[in-house]
Amino acid sequence: MSLQRGIMGGLPRAGAAYRRASGDADGYGGLLTIDLGAIARNWRRLSARVAPARASAVVKADAYGLGAHEVAPTLYRAGCRAFFVAHVEEGIKLRAVLPRDAEIIILHGAPARSEPDCDAYQLTPVLNCMEQLTAWIRFTSANGLKRRCVVQFDTGMTRFGFDLSEASSVAAALGMAGSRPSLVMSHLACADDPSAASNAVQRERLLDLRKLFPDTELSLAASSGIFLGPDYHLDLVRPGAALYGVNPAGTDPNPMESTIRLWGRIMQVREVPAGTEVGYGLAGRTKAATRLATVAVGYADGFFRSASGRASAWLGSKRLPLVGRVSMDSIVVDLAALPGPPLVPGDLLDLLGDAYGVDDLAADAGTIGYEILTGLSSRYWREYVE
Ligand SMILES: *Cc1c(COP(=O)(O)O)cnc(C)c1O
């Protein structure tokens, strides 16, 4: 991944066609800025919302594509002390940028033979099944270690976690080893739908486990679960997507700040008559004489091909519809809506910003904001701003 920093003065203003005389970004088709200040403010907002429960941060998948090495230390400085990733390998990389008093929790648990890495890098595994639990107990007792562990129960999603019928065996096995979990967690299947009956059912099932794990903290809610209300906050919440600006509140207005802006570079501009066919399959067709810009961002950059014919580029609040299919490395944009001096090759159009955000592109592409974020290209020139 290319992580360029600096050149703060060179950032495009929102909505301004961006011309750069020279600079590090010149050779790039897409420019992505990631606002670490906005991510920190989103975390603080969620933290305040759930208090006295605590907020952790989910930074798996390279902080949803935004860069865990930049995002996690920012959140640590904001006060976050618990970080979730999916894999041991992600945890090892994260430890390099987080102090020892930050707990790094491995959602998928420790695969066989990765236990020594968990110990060396001080990673807390989530124990999801008997094989993981047995291996962890064997490893810690053989080495005389007292280490934290999290236990996950499947309260209805059927993905990760012990079956509820195994709860007493889990408690017994840990008890015999002189250990107990630092956290008991579960994950909601339908948190983005407040009317789903399964939410309350899953919550009740988790609360029932207090009988077997009386003094253990509980965690259930990810981003959307937080917005189901205080009943779902329990001791620790685990937001990911909301930190990065994806709307966690379903169809309600987004309470989070957007955290990224993406610009695409115009490579070529042409005047065309009405009825001009455009792109692969000649699937696009101009309705009137217009100017078309070919922009150097395509589906290989995470601009989903399924958004063909629906998505738009923007110049500020001026909507510039895509014409025809999204190619691997480019899109074609209709510039008819723009008055004023014509844009020229090298100028930048807004692809993600205030007018059109991650959730908007997701809707046009038939997916969710999560997939837009995690699909953001390593080909983009990246700049982190506070
Ligand atoms: C990914 C994940 C989260 C974070 O989910 P968001 O919806 O992005 O907030 C929390 N908990 C678990 C178990 C996860 O897998």
The ligand as a MOL file (V3000), in Angstrom:
LIG
                    3D

  0  0  0     0  0            999 V3000
M  V30 BEGIN CTAB
M  V30 COUNTS 15 15 0 0 0
M  V30 BEGIN ATOM
M  V30 1 C -16.6370 -6.6430 12.2290 0
M  V30 2 C -17.1630 -6.8930 13.5800 0
M  V30 3 C -17.5460 -5.8230 14.4060 0
M  V30 4 C -17.6480 -4.4060 13.8900 0
M  V30 5 O -18.8350 -4.3140 13.1120 0
M  V30 6 P -19.3500 -2.9170 12.5200 0
M  V30 7 O -20.6970 -3.2370 12.0010 0
M  V30 8 O -18.3840 -2.5420 11.4420 0
M  V30 9 O -19.3700 -1.9410 13.6270 0
M  V30 10 C -17.8790 -6.0960 15.7160 0
M  V30 11 N -17.8870 -7.3590 16.1890 0
M  V30 12 C -17.5750 -8.4200 15.4110 0
M  V30 13 C -17.6130 -9.7900 15.9980 0
M  V30 14 C -17.2100 -8.2280 14.0830 0
M  V30 15 O -16.9270 -9.2840 13.3090 0
M  V30 END ATOM
M  V30 BEGIN BOND
M  V30 1 1 1 2
M  V30 2 1 2 3
M  V30 3 2 2 14
M  V30 4 1 3 4
M  V30 5 2 3 10
M  V30 6 1 4 5
M  V30 7 1 5 6
M  V30 8 2 6 7
M  V30 9 1 6 8
M  V30 10 1 6 9
M  V30 11 1 10 11
M  V30 12 2 11 12
M  V30 13 1 12 13
M  V30 14 1 12 14
M  V30 15 1 14 15
M  V30 END BOND
M  V30 END CTAB
M  END
